Amino acid sequence: MASETAPGGVDVTIPNVARIYDCFLDGKDNYAADRAAADKIIAVAPATRATALANRHFLARVVRFLAVEAGIDQFLDIGCGLPTQQNVHEVARAVRPDARVAYVDKDTVVLAHARALLATQPRTMVIEGDLDDPESILLAPELAEILDLDRPVAVLMLSVLHCMPDDDRVRGAVRRLRDALVPGSHLAISHITRPDPASGYRQAAEEGARTYRDLGADTGMTFRDRDVVAGLFDGMELLSPGLVNLSDWRPDPALGPVSGQGLPATYLCGVARKDVR
Ligand SMILES: C[S@@+](CC[C@H](N)C(=O)[O-])C[C@H]1O[C@@H](n2cnc3c(N)ncnc32)[C@H](O)[C@@H]1O
């Protein structure tokens, strides 16, 4: 980005989770403080950049799976982040041109960039909402304009829940959103977790998260164990292959690119369906 001014009077000297992640993905929507922060994290946790890419590749496979195999044509992408390559509407529309997508984020810069990108895109909407306050999403007037919650929806919460530090608030937020979905809806989650000590990467991952926190970034970065992440799908049917490392979730090239093989398992991801009861 040539100038160091941001939309909405945002203080760009404070590193920001969306923009640091954009640095990991070689994006251009970031500022000097974000780039310095990304460099510091990569210095202690070198797999971070490749993991971010593996997460985006998981996103592409999941959206394609949901659109093709699960028959979903409505997507709610919460904590959508800055627009990058293979955004949800692009992946979904490649196979379902009629797909409708609501992007939600709480970050001013993300919202400005997403709105600029999507201004000419039909059947997409950018909504300001905070996952920590699910009603801000569910009751947003724009949501009802773009998605029909009386029909199945796929809710994506990728690489966002670990920005919230409190387990109970995360559980409550996910439960509230799950409850708002009709049977046939799906929930996809990716979330950081402490790698197995045997991987030799646990210390690096913890140092990466500590470095991130010490930088005074805008949100937290909280590892959660498998049982806590699995519990977020309570009451839904976790689809094969279950809760796995990013590169192990349906690594089918027909669904999209796969990367992250051989990386330490710092993420868990999975997809579940709300069944008819
Ligand atoms: C690491 S990015 C993930 C982007 C994208 N979901 C992905 O997986 O590639 C995390 C995003 O979540 C957003 N975020 C963090 N906490 C949030 C909250 N409580 N409500 C809504 N968005 C949030 C951040 O602003 C950021 O854009």
The ligand as a Tripos MOL2 file, in Angstrom:
@<TRIPOS>MOLECULE
LIG
   27    29     1     0     0
SMALL
NO_CHARGES

@<TRIPOS>ATOM
      1 C1         -7.0890  -14.2030   10.3950 C.3       1 LIG1
      2 S1         -8.4100  -13.3450    9.6580 S.3       1 LIG1
      3 C2         -9.2820  -14.7020    8.9080 C.3       1 LIG1
      4 C3         -9.8410  -14.3860    7.5390 C.3       1 LIG1
      5 C4        -10.5830  -15.5320    6.8720 C.3       1 LIG1
      6 N1        -11.7170  -15.9800    7.6350 N.3       1 LIG1
      7 C5         -9.6880  -16.7050    6.5900 C.2       1 LIG1
      8 O1         -9.8010  -17.7260    7.2820 O.co2     1 LIG1
      9 O2         -8.8730  -16.6230    5.6790 O.co2     1 LIG1
     10 C6         -9.4660  -13.0270   11.0890 C.3       1 LIG1
     11 C7        -10.5680  -12.0250   10.8050 C.3       1 LIG1
     12 O3        -11.5260  -12.1100   11.8650 O.3       1 LIG1
     13 C8        -11.9490  -10.8020   12.1990 C.3       1 LIG1
     14 N2        -12.4480  -10.8310   13.5700 N.ar      1 LIG1
     15 C9        -11.7460  -11.0080   14.7150 C.ar      1 LIG1
     16 N3        -12.5690  -11.0270   15.7770 N.ar      1 LIG1
     17 C10       -13.8300  -10.8390   15.2900 C.ar      1 LIG1
     18 C11       -15.1170  -10.7430   15.8880 C.ar      1 LIG1
     19 N4        -15.2810  -10.8430   17.2080 N.pl3     1 LIG1
     20 N5        -16.1860  -10.5520   15.0850 N.ar      1 LIG1
     21 C12       -16.0360  -10.4500   13.7360 C.ar      1 LIG1
     22 N6        -14.8450  -10.5340   13.1150 N.ar      1 LIG1
     23 C13       -13.7520  -10.7220   13.8720 C.ar      1 LIG1
     24 C14       -10.7070   -9.9480   12.0270 C.3       1 LIG1
     25 O4        -11.0340   -8.5880   11.8650 O.3       1 LIG1
     26 C15       -10.1010  -10.5720   10.7830 C.3       1 LIG1
     27 O5        -10.5730   -9.9540    9.6280 O.3       1 LIG1
@<TRIPOS>BOND
     1     1     2 1
     2     2     3 1
     3     2    10 1
     4     3     4 1
     5     4     5 1
     6     5     6 1
     7     5     7 1
     8     7     8 2
     9     7     9 1
    10    10    11 1
    11    11    12 1
    12    11    26 1
    13    12    13 1
    14    13    14 1
    15    13    24 1
    16    14    15 ar
    17    14    23 ar
    18    15    16 ar
    19    16    17 ar
    20    17    18 ar
    21    17    23 ar
    22    18    19 1
    23    18    20 ar
    24    20    21 ar
    25    21    22 ar
    26    22    23 ar
    27    24    25 1
    28    24    26 1
    29    26    27 1
@<TRIPOS>SUBSTRUCTURE
     1 LIG1         1 GROUP 0 **** ****
